[in-house]
Amino acid sequence: MSTSTTILWYRQDLRLADHPALLRAADRGTVLPVFIWAPEEEGDWPLGGASKWWLHHSLDSLTEQLEGMGSRLILRQGNSLKVLSELIQQTGASAVYWSRRYEPAAIERDQRVKSALKQDGIEVKSFNGSLLYEPWEIETKAGGPYKVFTPFWKACRALHIDHDPREPPEGLISPRRWPKSVELADLKLLPEPDWDSQFYETWDVGARAAEDALNAFISEGRLGDYQEARNRLDVQGWSQLSPRLHFGEISPRQVWASVKAAYNGAPSLRKSSDTYLSEIGWREFAYHLLYYFPSTTNEPLREKFAVFPWDEDNEKLQKWQRGQTGYPVVDAAMRDLWATGFMPNRARMIVASFLTKHLRIPWQRGAEWFWDTLCDADLASNSLGWQWTAGCGADAAPYFRIFNPMTQGEKFDPDGDYVRRWVPEIAGLPNKVLDKPWEASEEQLEEAGITLGKDYPHPMVDHFEARDAALAAYNQIK
Ligand SMILES: Cc1cc2nc3c(=O)[nH]c(=O)nc-3n(C[C@H](O)[C@H](O)[C@H](O)COP(=O)(O)OP(=O)(O)OC[C@H]3O[C@@H](n4cnc5c(N)ncnc54)[C@H](O)[C@@H]3O)c2cc1C
């Protein structure tokens, strides 16, 4: 076998287009694309159920794309270094290339793999396959990391980096003999018993579907409406690219280039495009923070929150998880998450605020639940999102800013479509009381066929009392 065989170690970069590691491997000669399933190497954060579902379908799609180029995807499971060493022995590969990851456990593992393979004389190279700006490319004037988004994003934009995506390789040279691969089903990524039926109705997975989703977001006018519509719960004003970006089915450079092409063609899109790209910027910021403050996956960035009087309460946590809090907008969002593996950003902020403020349950319990149930579960964005809402992270919303679930529902789901879809037992209530069924008159309840406490729960806490209790708790650490 050729000595110029390169193992392309696929991880969270499950695509062919705009893939620097794949391009360089293709330039070098024979390419052996490999994915290794090694959940025990993810530290405290092995993939959750929804992410595994996504990964299964994404690997399936990548296999199909590679086969379309006359190549294959070799699937293996076990210790990454061991598997790579075996493959090197079996194929005579002389190089291993991969796209960098930034999670603490992945960095530690990759460094170990790199130095062991290098000692054996293997050429090892890693590439940036998933960010516009790698964490260390951006620093404050004093030379440190940023903790506030606006100056971070300003510093990124000031670099005027060319974000043009690369084309996929024109062809891939295959090894004369392929090493053995396990079957995708052997990785057992799909749930048993299954709870994923609505996932199939919600998602098309894979790089082609990712590009379609991006194109539809732009061509259907959602990019133009993004500024206003991104916060709505009842209409899809967002792009739903997050799981696709997480698994690298599409790169932020591809997103950047398409958005830029759209506003170059239609200058009226400039403002909403800037807003949209700044959300991509929040993803970059999340990785910047994760890289410089790796403990923030489990610990608050603001140290004073280490002594916050949280209330660990499993029973309350379960009501929140199951969408049985008695607050319709919270329950709708939690049921949406369970059914589809997704929740719009506004809903994430509402339910996270409810958990950490109304219930004073530690944000880490919420982050864990999201980790298991979100298709886009991402250690950087999830840690940032939870710490931001709980008030203990970088550039965070202050703890004393407590979302009112009734007015949030009225404002962002004005006709109640979102609540009625996910909480059908109260669908018959008039809009005026839909977000606060406890204020419905006996007549209204009767007309809607609801007995509170039987068909739908009474609110598990009183909003105003819970708010006061949260503020009192915050005063203890202020
Ligand atoms: C408590 C909480 C937990 C979260 N957990 C995750 C998570 O595990 N994974 C995840 O990808 N996002 C997470 N987010 C961020 C955000 O909610 C999602 O990225 C967004 O809702 C995804 O939907 P979209 O692709 O339609 O977003 P769009 O509005 O279309 O935005 C485009 C892209 O920008 C990025 N983005 C948007 N908002 C944010 C943000 N606030 N932080 C970081 N990146 C952002 C995402 O990559 C997103 O795909 C979390 C937010 C909160 C408040």
The ligand as an ORCA input file, in Angstrom:
! r2SCAN-3c Opt
* xyz 0 1
  C     -29.767     27.791     28.414
  C     -29.249     27.748     27.001
  C     -28.633     26.605     26.521
  C     -28.154     26.536     25.210
  N     -27.549     25.391     24.772
  C     -27.065     25.321     23.509
  C     -26.441     24.147     23.033
  O     -26.259     23.153     23.744
  N     -26.025     24.133     21.731
  C     -26.165     25.214     20.899
  O     -25.759     25.145     19.734
  N     -26.722     26.352     21.346
  C     -27.186     26.442     22.608
  N     -27.787     27.599     23.040
  C     -27.779     28.791     22.165
  C     -28.996     28.971     21.254
  O     -30.175     28.828     21.976
  C     -28.998     27.989     20.083
  O     -27.759     28.006     19.415
  C     -30.088     28.372     19.067
  O     -31.341     28.393     19.678
  C     -30.065     27.355     17.950
  O     -31.103     27.580     17.052
  P     -30.835     28.107     15.593
  O     -29.758     27.316     14.944
  O     -32.131     28.177     14.907
  O     -30.278     29.555     15.909
  P     -30.230     30.876     15.014
  O     -30.948     31.935     15.753
  O     -30.630     30.614     13.632
  O     -28.673     31.239     15.099
  C     -27.706     30.758     14.158
  C     -26.585     30.055     14.871
  O     -25.912     30.950     15.753
  C     -25.468     30.242     16.909
  N     -26.113     30.829     18.090
  C     -27.280     31.479     18.147
  N     -27.526     31.912     19.404
  C     -26.477     31.489     20.146
  C     -26.134     31.617     21.531
  N     -26.916     32.278     22.387
  N     -25.001     31.041     21.957
  C     -24.181     30.383     21.108
  N     -24.446     30.238     19.789
  C     -25.576     30.790     19.323
  C     -25.879     28.804     16.738
  O     -24.792     28.081     16.209
  C     -27.024     28.903     15.739
  O     -27.186     27.732     14.982
  C     -28.279     27.674     24.364
  C     -28.907     28.832     24.848
  C     -29.395     28.868     26.145
  C     -30.071     30.110     26.637
*
